[in-house]
Amino acid sequence: MASEVRRGRPEDVKILGELSDRVFRPNLTPGTGMPYEFPRLFHAANAQNLYFVADDQDRPVSLVATYKSVLAANGALISAISIGSVATLVEHRGYGYATQILEAMMRDARSDHSLMLVSGGRNLYLRLGCVPFGHLIRVDWPVHSEGPGRGILIREVEDFAKDVAELHRVYRSEPCRYLRTSEEMAAFLQATKAERYRARPHPTRVFVAESAGRALAYVVAAPSRDGSRVDLVEWAGDRAQLMALANRAGQAAGAKRAEWLLQPDDLTLRGMLASHGIAEHDEANEGTLLILNVKRLVDEVNPVLRERTGQGLKVVSDDGKFVLSWSGETANAVPQLPGPVSVASMGAWFFTDSGLNLPLPDTAGLNFV
């Protein structure tokens, strides 16, 4: 059943947030869950990036929420359209609405975005050509009483308005992250106080390590459903303070373990963890991605490639497929190029260890919005 795909207006945001809650937070009053967890997504300023279809009584029944992002990937700045809150009311499923909306959104986004970044890996996305990408390292840390080093204070952040500038400064030091404005950082921190944030029954808490009033590192700690561990859903800053922060967050929650994810190329932190006898566990990135505009992506990553290897990439299209070639005169080692490939295969080459293996931030939990 075909239906017109529409883009939201400010007056549509409330009812679209309620639709999302009916699917993802059915135990809450519609409108009190997802809009509070993701306030920049369900915001009047982002209304036109909420795509939906409505029934014959003009009531929205299927939604694809999107947010424009820029990803920092170890020096490269990559434009992305981030996808989340893909929801169709139960009684309207089976008509292909979500696919129809995603295809319309992709047509709109292709000229200005290199990637479509998705928080999940459903068949819905795989059918459109999305592919899994890369892996992260999961840490399982035993919480104990060891505190921070001399001159370091660890405290819970309760006044976000007071601390947001310092936490944002620490966040911006991370080489692999979503680019956030200070307003987005403030909205993210406030969202952690939403009821059942990330579908957890226990409150999420933020802790910061500081010296002489200057923030060194922070963690956002969400207790697991059974309370046995805390998940550091976001962290940033001085690696030497991370373990002490994990201890503090775990103790505050009465948890025995703290878990978090890190990039495989974070060799400093991996070395510190190894010195504590902490085993590493590879974990596939939770999300999937699709390259929307190969030539734009090449333009965005080439400055970093040329700096590191002396060579850049060129791309041409050939009968519906794409051909990559290296351009440059240095003899530095570079990844072997694939033959003519589809967009899906191209995505795997750029973002897995079969090719460039460009790192991207963790997509779990829609933390990009």
PANUTI-891767 format. One record per residue: residue in one letter; x, y, z of N, C-alpha, C in turn; residue number from 1. Coordinates in steps of 0.02 Angstrom, whole numbers, padded with zeros to 5 digits. Layout:
% PANUTI-891767
res|n.c1|n.c2|n.c3|ca.c1|ca.c2|ca.c3|c.c1|c.c2|c.c3|n
a|X|Y|Z|X|Y|Z|X|Y|Z|NUM $
...
% end
This chain:
% PANUTI-891767
res|n.c1|n.c2|n.c3|ca.c1|ca.c2|ca.c3|c.c1|c.c2|c.c3|n
m|00043|-00059|00000|00000|00000|00000|00044|00062|00000|1 $
a|00047|00098|-00055|00088|00158|-00060|00055|00215|-00022|2 $
s|00095|00257|00007|00071|00315|00042|00122|00370|00034|3 $
e|00100|00432|00039|00145|00488|00031|00193|00493|00089|4 $
v|00257|00500|00074|00308|00511|00125|00312|00586|00138|5 $
r|00306|00604|00201|00305|00674|00221|00363|00689|00268|6 $
r|00383|00752|00268|00434|00775|00315|00399|00816|00369|7 $
g|00422|00807|00431|00387|00838|00487|00390|00914|00486|8 $
r|00340|00941|00519|00338|01013|00535|00343|01020|00610|9 $
p|00360|01078|00636|00365|01085|00709|00303|01060|00746|10 $
e|00244|01070|00717|00183|01049|00751|00173|00973|00749|11 $
d|00213|00937|00709|00208|00864|00705|00252|00829|00757|12 $
v|00300|00865|00786|00350|00832|00827|00319|00795|00886|13 $
k|00270|00825|00918|00240|00793|00977|00209|00726|00960|14 $
i|00168|00723|00908|00134|00661|00892|00183|00608|00865|15 $
l|00237|00630|00832|00287|00583|00809|00327|00554|00867|16 $
g|00340|00594|00918|00371|00568|00978|00326|00517|01013|17 $
e|00262|00530|01014|00214|00483|01044|00213|00417|01005|18 $
l|00215|00421|00939|00218|00361|00897|00280|00319|00915|19 $
s|00337|00352|00922|00398|00317|00939|00391|00281|01006|20 $
d|00361|00315|01055|00352|00284|01121|00307|00223|01117|21 $
r|00255|00226|01077|00209|00169|01073|00245|00106|01049|22 $
v|00298|00115|01010|00336|00058|00985|00393|00040|01032|23 $
f|00432|00090|01054|00494|00076|01091|00487|00082|01167|24 $
r|00438|00119|01192|00429|00127|01264|00355|00116|01281|25 $
p|00329|00055|01265|00257|00044|01273|00233|00047|01345|26 $
n|00278|00041|01393|00258|00042|01464|00255|00113|01492|27 $
l|00273|00163|01451|00270|00232|01473|00212|00268|01440|28 $
t|00190|00322|01470|00140|00365|01438|00169|00393|01373|29 $
p|00135|00385|01315|00163|00410|01252|00183|00484|01257|30 $
g|00244|00497|01236|00270|00565|01237|00316|00579|01296|31 $
t|00322|00531|01342|00364|00542|01401|00429|00502|01400|32 $
g|00442|00465|01347|00501|00423|01344|00552|00447|01293|33 $
m|00545|00425|01231|00595|00440|01179|00607|00515|01170|34 $
p|00555|00558|01171|00569|00630|01163|00614|00658|01218|35 $
y|00613|00628|01277|00656|00651|01331|00725|00620|01327|36 $
e|00729|00558|01302|00794|00525|01294|00833|00555|01236|37 $
f|00798|00577|01185|00831|00603|01124|00801|00671|01106|38 $
p|00815|00721|01148|00781|00785|01140|00801|00824|01077|39 $
r|00861|00810|01050|00880|00845|00988|00849|00812|00927|40 $
l|00832|00749|00933|00798|00714|00878|00726|00737|00873|41 $
f|00691|00734|00930|00621|00756|00931|00618|00829|00955|42 $
h|00639|00872|00910|00645|00944|00925|00618|00982|00865|43 $
a|00587|01038|00878|00557|01077|00824|00609|01095|00771|44 $
a|00672|01108|00792|00724|01126|00744|00744|01068|00700|45 $
n|00727|01007|00720|00743|00947|00681|00681|00917|00648|46 $
a|00626|00953|00649|00563|00926|00626|00566|00901|00554|47 $
q|00599|00939|00509|00600|00920|00439|00641|00857|00426|48 $
n|00680|00835|00476|00718|00774|00470|00682|00713|00499|49 $
l|00619|00722|00518|00576|00668|00540|00530|00650|00481|50 $
y|00541|00592|00452|00503|00569|00394|00448|00521|00416|51 $
f|00389|00527|00388|00334|00483|00409|00282|00475|00354|52 $
v|00239|00425|00364|00179|00418|00324|00120|00417|00372|53 $
a|00063|00439|00347|00003|00443|00388|-00053|00401|00358|54 $
d|-00102|00384|00399|-00159|00345|00373|-00210|00392|00341|55 $
d|-00266|00365|00321|-00315|00406|00284|-00351|00456|00329|56 $
q|-00336|00453|00395|-00363|00504|00440|-00308|00552|00462|57 $
d|-00252|00551|00425|-00196|00597|00436|-00161|00586|00503|58 $
r|-00162|00523|00528|-00126|00506|00589|-00062|00470|00570|59 $
p|-00003|00494|00593|00060|00460|00576|00059|00388|00601|60 $
v|00082|00343|00557|00082|00272|00575|00151|00240|00567|61 $
s|00197|00272|00531|00264|00245|00521|00313|00303|00519|62 $
l|00371|00294|00553|00418|00349|00563|00489|00326|00550|63 $
v|00528|00369|00519|00601|00362|00516|00629|00429|00539|64 $
a|00661|00429|00597|00690|00491|00624|00763|00495|00603|65 $
t|00784|00553|00578|00852|00561|00556|00883|00624|00588|66 $
y|00949|00624|00590|00986|00680|00619|01050|00689|00581|67 $
k|01065|00750|00561|01125|00764|00523|01186|00766|00569|68 $
s|01237|00727|00552|01295|00721|00595|01359|00731|00555|69 $
v|01412|00750|00590|01479|00747|00563|01520|00704|00610|70 $
l|01556|00655|00582|01594|00607|00621|01668|00624|00615|71 $
a|01701|00627|00672|01774|00633|00673|01802|00563|00676|72 $
a|01843|00545|00626|01871|00478|00621|01947|00484|00615|73 $
n|01979|00497|00673|02052|00503|00675|02079|00551|00622|74 $
g|02048|00609|00619|02072|00661|00574|02027|00676|00515|75 $
a|01989|00626|00493|01942|00637|00438|01876|00662|00467|76 $
l|01843|00707|00433|01777|00731|00452|01727|00706|00400|77 $
i|01682|00662|00421|01639|00626|00374|01567|00648|00387|78 $
s|01533|00668|00334|01463|00689|00339|01417|00628|00338|79 $
a|01369|00628|00385|01325|00569|00390|01255|00591|00406|80 $
i|01207|00552|00383|01139|00558|00406|01126|00499|00451|81 $
s|01111|00512|00514|01105|00460|00564|01031|00441|00571|82 $
i|01019|00376|00574|00951|00349|00573|00935|00316|00639|83 $
g|00877|00333|00667|00855|00301|00729|00780|00305|00735|84 $
s|00753|00273|00786|00682|00274|00800|00640|00258|00737|85 $
v|00659|00203|00704|00622|00178|00646|00564|00137|00674|86 $
a|00503|00164|00669|00447|00135|00705|00384|00134|00662|87 $
t|00350|00077|00661|00285|00071|00628|00236|00040|00678|88 $
l|00178|00070|00685|00128|00043|00730|00109|-00028|00708|89 $
v|00097|-00071|00757|00087|-00142|00743|00034|-00154|00690|90 $
e|-00022|-00120|00696|-00078|-00132|00650|-00065|-00106|00579|91 $
h|-00010|-00072|00568|00006|-00046|00502|00069|-00077|00473|92 $
r|00093|-00131|00503|00153|-00164|00477|00135|-00210|00419|93 $
g|00186|-00225|00378|00177|-00270|00322|00162|-00235|00257|94 $
y|00158|-00169|00257|00144|-00131|00196|00206|-00099|00165|95 $
g|00265|-00109|00196|00326|-00081|00168|00336|-00008|00181|96 $
y|00301|00020|00231|00307|00091|00243|00378|00112|00261|97 $
a|00410|00075|00306|00477|00095|00327|00526|00095|00269|98 $
t|00521|00044|00226|00564|00043|00167|00551|00102|00122|99 $
q|00487|00118|00112|00468|00174|00070|00496|00240|00098|100 $
i|00491|00248|00164|00516|00309|00195|00592|00313|00189|101 $
l|00627|00258|00203|00700|00258|00199|00724|00274|00129|102 $
e|00692|00246|00079|00712|00260|00010|00703|00333|-00008|103 $
a|00648|00363|00015|00637|00435|00003|00689|00477|00039|104 $
m|00703|00459|00101|00753|00495|00140|00822|00490|00107|105 $
m|00840|00431|00083|00905|00422|00051|00912|00465|-00011|106 $
r|00859|00471|-00049|00861|00515|-00108|00874|00587|-00088|107 $
d|00843|00609|-00034|00853|00678|-00010|00924|00688|00016|108 $
a|00952|00637|00049|01015|00645|00085|01076|00636|00042|109 $
r|01069|00603|-00015|01128|00580|-00053|01175|00637|-00074|110 $
s|01149|00694|-00090|01192|00747|-00117|01235|00779|-00062|111 $
d|01212|00777|00001|01247|00814|00054|01278|00770|00107|112 $
h|01273|00705|00101|01298|00660|00153|01334|00601|00122|113 $
s|01391|00585|00150|01429|00527|00126|01399|00461|00149|114 $
l|01376|00460|00211|01354|00398|00242|01283|00402|00269|115 $
m|01250|00344|00270|01191|00334|00311|01213|00288|00367|116 $
l|01208|00313|00428|01231|00276|00487|01170|00256|00528|117 $
v|01164|00190|00542|01104|00162|00572|01123|00130|00639|118 $
s|01079|00137|00688|01095|00111|00755|01083|00035|00761|119 $
g|01056|00003|00710|01041|-00068|00714|01059|-00105|00651|120 $
g|01043|-00170|00650|01061|-00212|00592|01003|-00255|00568|121 $
r|00942|-00228|00571|00883|-00266|00549|00887|-00281|00475|122 $
n|00850|-00333|00454|00847|-00350|00382|00822|-00291|00340|123 $
l|00781|-00250|00370|00757|-00190|00336|00815|-00150|00308|124 $
y|00868|-00141|00347|00926|-00102|00325|00971|-00143|00279|125 $
l|00978|-00206|00293|01021|-00248|00251|00994|-00252|00180|126 $
r|00928|-00255|00174|00897|-00258|00107|00912|-00196|00066|127 $
l|00923|-00140|00100|00938|-00077|00065|01013|-00070|00049|128 $
g|01053|-00119|00070|01124|-00118|00055|01169|-00100|00114|129 $
c|01140|-00089|00173|01180|-00073|00232|01223|-00133|00250|130 $
v|01282|-00120|00277|01329|-00173|00295|01354|-00161|00366|131 $
p|01371|-00215|00402|01405|-00207|00466|01473|-00175|00455|132 $
f|01498|-00142|00507|01562|-00108|00498|01605|-00113|00561|133 $
g|01665|-00135|00552|01716|-00130|00604|01699|-00167|00668|134 $
h|01744|-00159|00717|01734|-00188|00782|01763|-00143|00836|135 $
l|01742|-00156|00897|01765|-00120|00955|01793|-00171|01005|136 $
i|01823|-00146|01058|01849|-00188|01111|01805|-00177|01173|137 $
r|01778|-00232|01200|01739|-00227|01261|01783|-00243|01321|138 $
v|01777|-00202|01373|01814|-00210|01435|01766|-00231|01490|139 $
d|01785|-00282|01527|01747|-00304|01585|01791|-00292|01646|140 $
w|01775|-00238|01682|01819|-00214|01736|01790|-00234|01804|141 $
p|01829|-00268|01847|01805|-00284|01915|01809|-00222|01959|142 $
v|01752|-00200|01983|01749|-00140|02025|01784|-00154|02092|143 $
h|01828|-00109|02112|01861|-00116|02177|01870|-00046|02207|144 $
s|01904|-00044|02263|01906|00018|02302|01962|00066|02284|145 $
e|02004|00047|02237|02060|00091|02220|02034|00158|02194|146 $
g|02061|00211|02223|02038|00278|02205|02084|00312|02155|147 $
p|02073|00376|02142|02113|00412|02094|02182|00429|02123|148 $
g|02225|00454|02081|02291|00473|02103|02290|00535|02147|149 $
r|02347|00552|02173|02353|00610|02218|02333|00674|02180|150 $
g|02295|00715|02214|02274|00779|02185|02215|00774|02137|151 $
i|02187|00713|02129|02130|00704|02084|02066|00696|02126|152 $
l|02015|00734|02109|01950|00730|02141|01900|00698|02093|153 $
i|01863|00649|02117|01808|00620|02078|01743|00639|02112|154 $
r|01698|00666|02074|01633|00686|02101|01578|00672|02051|155 $
e|01517|00667|02076|01459|00659|02032|01438|00727|02004|156 $
v|01423|00728|01941|01399|00789|01908|01324|00793|01917|157 $
e|01301|00845|01950|01230|00853|01962|01203|00917|01931|158 $
d|01245|00967|01925|01225|01030|01894|01255|01033|01824|159 $
f|01218|01007|01776|01245|01004|01708|01259|01073|01679|160 $
a|01218|01121|01695|01229|01188|01669|01297|01215|01692|161 $
k|01316|01197|01752|01379|01222|01779|01439|01187|01747|162 $
d|01432|01122|01732|01489|01082|01710|01492|01068|01635|163 $
v|01441|01086|01598|01438|01064|01528|01496|01090|01487|164 $
a|01520|01151|01500|01575|01178|01459|01638|01136|01468|165 $
e|01653|01118|01531|01713|01077|01544|01706|01007|01515|166 $
l|01648|00977|01522|01638|00910|01495|01641|00911|01418|167 $
h|01614|00963|01389|01616|00969|01316|01688|00977|01292|168 $
r|01728|01014|01329|01799|01021|01311|01834|00953|01313|169 $
v|01820|00913|01364|01850|00847|01368|01826|00803|01310|170 $
y|01762|00805|01296|01734|00765|01241|01768|00781|01175|171 $
r|01781|00845|01162|01811|00866|01099|01883|00842|01091|172 $
s|01913|00817|01144|01981|00791|01139|01984|00721|01108|173 $
e|01926|00688|01103|01925|00619|01077|01936|00619|01002|174 $
p|01980|00577|00975|01993|00577|00903|01938|00543|00862|175 $
c|01896|00503|00895|01842|00469|00860|01777|00485|00897|176 $
r|01736|00527|00867|01677|00551|00902|01627|00581|00852|177 $
y|01568|00597|00877|01521|00638|00841|01537|00711|00857|178 $
l|01538|00754|00807|01548|00825|00821|01484|00852|00853|179 $
r|01490|00879|00912|01433|00907|00948|01443|00981|00961|180 $
t|01390|01018|00956|01391|01087|00981|01384|01085|01056|181 $
s|01395|01142|01088|01385|01144|01161|01312|01133|01178|182 $
e|01267|01155|01134|01195|01144|01147|01179|01070|01142|183 $
e|01209|01034|01094|01198|00963|01089|01227|00925|01148|184 $
m|01284|00947|01173|01313|00916|01231|01268|00925|01292|185 $
a|01242|00984|01301|01197|00997|01357|01134|00955|01352|186 $
a|01107|00948|01291|01047|00908|01281|01061|00835|01296|187 $
f|01120|00810|01275|01137|00741|01288|01142|00728|01363|188 $
l|01176|00771|01400|01183|00761|01472|01115|00762|01506|189 $
q|01073|00809|01487|01007|00813|01518|00966|00752|01502|190 $
a|00975|00724|01442|00937|00665|01422|00952|00605|01466|191 $
t|01012|00602|01494|01029|00545|01536|00985|00541|01598|192 $
k|00951|00595|01614|00906|00595|01672|00835|00574|01654|193 $
a|00823|00558|01591|00756|00537|01571|00737|00472|01605|194 $
e|00673|00464|01619|00649|00402|01650|00664|00343|01604|195 $
r|00694|00291|01633|00712|00230|01597|00757|00245|01537|196 $
y|00805|00290|01548|00854|00305|01495|00886|00240|01471|197 $
r|00888|00231|01406|00913|00170|01375|00876|00108|01402|198 $
a|00813|00118|01418|00770|00064|01441|00796|00032|01506|199 $
r|00832|00070|01547|00859|00044|01610|00813|00066|01667|200 $
p|00801|00021|01715|00757|00039|01772|00792|00081|01825|201 $
h|00859|00087|01822|00896|00124|01873|00923|00190|01844|202 $
p|00929|00241|01884|00951|00306|01858|01023|00304|01830|203 $
t|01033|00341|01777|01100|00350|01749|01134|00408|01785|204 $
r|01201|00400|01797|01237|00451|01834|01301|00469|01796|205 $
v|01323|00531|01805|01383|00557|01772|01435|00574|01825|206 $
f|01497|00551|01814|01551|00565|01860|01609|00596|01822|207 $
v|01644|00642|01856|01700|00677|01825|01760|00672|01870|208 $
a|01819|00664|01840|01883|00669|01876|01913|00737|01859|209 $
e|01935|00772|01910|01961|00839|01898|02020|00854|01943|210 $
s|02059|00902|01922|02116|00925|01960|02118|01001|01956|211 $
a|02122|01033|02014|02123|01106|02018|02064|01137|01981|212 $
g|02005|01104|01986|01945|01129|01955|01940|01118|01881|213 $
r|01987|01083|01851|01986|01070|01779|01971|00997|01766|214 $
a|01920|00984|01724|01899|00915|01710|01954|00879|01670|215 $
l|01968|00817|01691|02016|00775|01656|01983|00720|01616|216 $
a|01928|00693|01643|01892|00637|01611|01823|00633|01642|217 $
y|01777|00600|01607|01710|00590|01635|01682|00523|01608|218 $
v|01632|00498|01643|01595|00439|01621|01521|00451|01630|219 $
v|01481|00422|01586|01409|00419|01593|01393|00346|01608|220 $
a|01369|00331|01668|01362|00263|01692|01289|00244|01698|221 $
a|01269|00193|01660|01200|00168|01661|01199|00099|01693|222 $
p|01168|00090|01751|01166|00024|01782|01127|-00026|01739|223 $
s|01149|-00088|01740|01114|-00141|01703|01045|-00153|01734|224 $
r|01004|-00192|01700|00936|-00203|01724|00935|-00237|01792|225 $
d|00982|-00283|01803|00984|-00318|01868|01029|-00285|01919|226 $
g|01062|-00230|01899|01103|-00193|01946|01171|-00223|01960|227 $
s|01190|-00277|01925|01253|-00310|01940|01313|-00275|01909|228 $
r|01302|-00231|01860|01357|-00196|01829|01334|-00126|01809|229 $
v|01383|-00085|01792|01368|-00021|01761|01400|-00020|01692|230 $
d|01364|00006|01644|01389|00014|01576|01408|00087|01567|231 $
l|01470|00099|01548|01492|00167|01534|01472|00182|01462|232 $
v|01412|00209|01454|01384|00219|01387|01419|00275|01350|233 $
e|01452|00319|01388|01497|00367|01357|01552|00383|01407|234 $
w|01612|00394|01380|01668|00414|01422|01717|00452|01377|235 $
a|01758|00494|01408|01807|00532|01370|01859|00559|01417|236 $
g|01918|00573|01388|01970|00607|01426|02030|00564|01444|237 $
d|02064|00585|01497|02126|00555|01520|02117|00481|01536|238 $
r|02150|00438|01498|02142|00365|01508|02162|00343|01578|239 $
a|02211|00377|01608|02235|00357|01674|02181|00365|01727|240 $
q|02129|00406|01714|02076|00417|01763|02016|00372|01752|241 $
l|02015|00336|01696|01954|00300|01678|01940|00243|01727|242 $
m|01992|00206|01748|01980|00151|01794|01954|00176|01861|243 $
a|01981|00232|01886|01956|00260|01949|01883|00283|01942|244 $
l|01866|00311|01885|01797|00331|01872|01751|00270|01869|245 $
a|01775|00216|01837|01736|00154|01835|01724|00127|01905|246 $
n|01775|00130|01947|01767|00108|02016|01714|00150|02053|247 $
r|01719|00215|02044|01672|00260|02079|01601|00249|02055|248 $
a|01592|00242|01989|01525|00231|01962|01497|00164|01985|249 $
g|01540|00113|01986|01517|00047|02009|01498|00047|02082|250 $
q|01540|00078|02123|01525|00082|02195|01459|00118|02208|251 $
a|01448|00173|02171|01387|00212|02181|01325|00172|02164|252 $
a|01331|00126|02116|01274|00085|02095|01270|00018|02132|253 $
g|01319|00005|02175|01321|-00060|02209|01335|-00117|02161|254 $
a|01372|-00102|02108|01386|-00152|02056|01455|-00183|02066|255 $
k|01463|-00244|02042|01527|-00279|02047|01571|-00270|01986|256 $
r|01541|-00249|01930|01579|-00243|01868|01560|-00179|01832|257 $
a|01608|-00155|01793|01595|-00100|01748|01617|-00121|01678|258 $
e|01577|-00105|01628|01594|-00123|01560|01593|-00061|01516|259 $
w|01638|-00060|01466|01637|-00007|01417|01670|-00030|01353|260 $
l|01662|00010|01300|01690|-00005|01235|01744|00046|01218|261 $
l|01795|00024|01182|01847|00070|01159|01869|00051|01089|262 $
q|01900|00098|01055|01924|00086|00987|01986|00041|00988|263 $
p|01992|-00004|00939|02050|-00049|00937|02117|-00012|00934|264 $
d|02118|00048|00904|02181|00084|00898|02196|00128|00959|265 $
d|02157|00122|01013|02172|00158|01074|02225|00119|01113|266 $
l|02286|00121|01089|02339|00079|01117|02359|00100|01187|267 $
t|02353|00165|01202|02369|00188|01270|02324|00154|01321|268 $
l|02259|00157|01311|02213|00127|01358|02220|00051|01359|269 $
r|02229|00021|01301|02236|-00052|01299|02297|-00074|01339|270 $
g|02352|-00035|01334|02411|-00052|01373|02399|-00046|01448|271 $
m|02362|00006|01469|02346|00013|01540|02304|-00045|01565|272 $
l|02256|-00065|01525|02212|-00120|01545|02251|-00185|01550|273 $
a|02297|-00196|01501|02338|-00257|01503|02381|-00259|01566|274 $
s|02405|-00201|01587|02447|-00199|01647|02407|-00218|01710|275 $
h|02341|-00211|01706|02297|-00232|01762|02272|-00303|01752|276 $
g|02295|-00337|01700|02273|-00405|01688|02202|-00411|01661|277 $
i|02177|-00359|01629|02108|-00359|01603|02108|-00388|01533|278 $
a|02068|-00440|01523|02063|-00471|01457|02020|-00427|01411|279 $
e|02034|-00432|01346|01996|-00395|01295|01949|-00442|01258|280 $
h|01893|-00414|01236|01845|-00453|01198|01824|-00413|01136|281 $
d|01837|-00440|01077|01814|-00407|01017|01738|-00408|01013|282 $
e|01709|-00354|00989|01637|-00349|00982|01620|-00310|00919|283 $
a|01578|-00338|00878|01557|-00303|00817|01521|-00239|00835|284 $
n|01533|-00186|00797|01495|-00125|00807|01421|-00140|00798|285 $
e|01380|-00112|00841|01309|-00129|00842|01273|-00106|00779|286 $
g|01296|-00055|00747|01259|-00025|00692|01277|-00053|00624|287 $
t|01246|-00023|00573|01262|-00037|00503|01267|00030|00467|288 $
l|01295|00028|00407|01301|00090|00369|01293|00077|00295|289 $
l|01279|00130|00259|01275|00128|00187|01309|00191|00160|290 $
i|01354|00182|00112|01383|00241|00079|01330|00270|00033|291 $
l|01314|00333|00043|01265|00367|00001|01298|00402|-00058|292 $
n|01359|00427|-00047|01393|00467|-00098|01467|00451|-00096|293 $
v|01488|00404|-00139|01557|00380|-00137|01607|00436|-00151|294 $
k|01594|00477|-00200|01641|00530|-00218|01649|00580|-00162|295 $
r|01594|00596|-00128|01599|00642|-00071|01640|00611|-00015|296 $
l|01630|00546|-00003|01668|00512|00049|01743|00513|00033|297 $
v|01760|00500|-00029|01831|00502|-00049|01860|00571|-00037|298 $
d|01823|00623|-00054|01848|00691|-00043|01859|00704|00032|299 $
e|01817|00675|00075|01822|00688|00146|01880|00650|00179|300 $
v|01896|00592|00154|01950|00553|00186|02017|00564|00153|301 $
n|02019|00591|00093|02083|00598|00057|02134|00642|00093|302 $
p|02115|00697|00125|02167|00736|00160|02206|00695|00211|303 $
v|02171|00653|00248|02205|00611|00297|02246|00557|00263|304 $
l|02219|00526|00211|02257|00474|00175|02321|00503|00145|305 $
r|02317|00561|00115|02377|00590|00084|02429|00608|00136|306 $
e|02406|00632|00195|02454|00648|00247|02490|00586|00273|307 $
r|02454|00530|00278|02482|00470|00309|02518|00425|00260|308 $
t|02496|00425|00197|02525|00377|00149|02558|00411|00090|309 $
g|02544|00475|00080|02568|00509|00020|02525|00496|-00041|310 $
q|02472|00458|-00032|02428|00443|-00089|02355|00456|-00070|311 $
g|02317|00471|-00121|02245|00481|-00112|02207|00433|-00157|312 $
l|02141|00434|-00149|02098|00390|-00188|02065|00429|-00244|313 $
k|02054|00395|-00300|02012|00420|-00354|01957|00369|-00363|314 $
v|01898|00393|-00383|01842|00347|-00394|01806|00366|-00458|315 $
v|01788|00316|-00497|01748|00325|-00557|01693|00273|-00556|316 $
s|01637|00289|-00587|01583|00240|-00591|01587|00204|-00658|317 $
d|01568|00141|-00657|01574|00099|-00717|01516|00051|-00718|318 $
d|01466|00065|-00759|01409|00021|-00769|01375|00003|-00702|319 $
g|01363|00054|-00661|01328|00043|-00599|01372|00023|-00541|320 $
k|01435|00011|-00554|01482|-00005|-00500|01536|00049|-00497|321 $
f|01578|00044|-00446|01628|00094|-00435|01698|00064|-00437|322 $
v|01745|00102|-00463|01814|00080|-00468|01857|00131|-00431|323 $
l|01899|00106|-00384|01945|00148|-00347|02015|00139|-00373|324 $
s|02055|00192|-00369|02126|00187|-00386|02165|00234|-00340|325 $
w|02228|00218|-00328|02271|00261|-00288|02306|00311|-00333|326 $
s|02314|00371|-00309|02351|00422|-00346|02404|00451|-00301|327 $
g|02465|00453|-00324|02520|00478|-00285|02585|00444|-00306|328 $
e|02640|00471|-00282|02704|00446|-00305|02745|00411|-00251|329 $
t|02722|00411|-00189|02762|00379|-00137|02753|00304|-00139|330 $
a|02799|00270|-00107|02797|00197|-00106|02770|00170|-00040|331 $
n|02737|00212|-00001|02710|00189|00063|02658|00134|00051|332 $
a|02655|00087|00097|02606|00033|00092|02536|00060|00099|333 $
v|02492|00037|00057|02421|00056|00060|02379|-00007|00052|334 $
p|02318|-00007|00079|02275|-00066|00072|02261|-00083|00000|335 $
q|02257|-00148|-00013|02241|-00171|-00081|02171|-00149|-00100|336 $
l|02164|-00125|-00160|02099|-00101|-00183|02055|-00158|-00207|337 $
p|01990|-00151|-00198|01944|-00201|-00226|01937|-00190|-00301|338 $
g|01909|-00238|-00335|01892|-00228|-00405|01828|-00187|-00409|339 $
p|01797|-00181|-00468|01734|-00145|-00473|01683|-00174|-00424|340 $
v|01654|-00132|-00382|01611|-00156|-00329|01547|-00114|-00324|341 $
s|01497|-00144|-00292|01435|-00108|-00277|01446|-00061|-00219|342 $
v|01396|-00020|-00206|01399|00025|-00149|01407|-00014|-00084|343 $
a|01370|-00069|-00077|01373|-00109|-00015|01444|-00135|-00004|344 $
s|01474|-00163|-00056|01542|-00189|-00050|01591|-00133|-00037|345 $
m|01579|-00075|-00065|01623|-00018|-00054|01621|00002|00020|346 $
g|01562|-00001|00051|01557|00015|00122|01599|-00031|00164|347 $
a|01597|-00095|00148|01637|-00143|00186|01712|-00129|00178|348 $
w|01733|-00108|00119|01804|-00095|00108|01828|-00034|00148|349 $
f|01789|00018|00150|01810|00079|00186|01812|00069|00261|350 $
f|01766|00029|00289|01756|00030|00361|01767|-00037|00397|351 $
t|01799|-00085|00363|01818|-00146|00397|01891|-00160|00382|352 $
d|01918|-00212|00414|01989|-00227|00405|02004|-00261|00338|353 $
s|01954|-00266|00294|01967|-00289|00226|01994|-00232|00183|354 $
g|01993|-00171|00210|02016|-00114|00171|02046|-00060|00216|355 $
l|02019|00000|00214|02046|00056|00252|02035|00049|00327|356 $
n|01981|00015|00347|01966|00005|00418|01961|00071|00455|357 $
l|01928|00120|00425|01919|00185|00458|01876|00175|00521|358 $
p|01897|00204|00577|01858|00195|00639|01799|00243|00640|359 $
l|01744|00220|00667|01686|00263|00677|01662|00256|00749|360 $
p|01630|00307|00775|01608|00304|00845|01556|00249|00855|361 $
d|01550|00229|00918|01499|00181|00938|01430|00207|00921|362 $
t|01388|00165|00889|01321|00187|00870|01268|00161|00918|363 $
a|01287|00123|00969|01236|00093|01013|01195|00147|01048|364 $
g|01130|00133|01052|01087|00177|01092|01073|00245|01063|365 $
l|01085|00254|00999|01072|00319|00968|01111|00375|01001|366 $
n|01171|00361|01026|01207|00414|01061|01229|00471|01014|367 $
f|01218|00461|00948|01234|00515|00903|01181|00569|00902|368 $
v|01125|00558|00934|01074|00610|00936|01058|00628|01008|369 $
% end
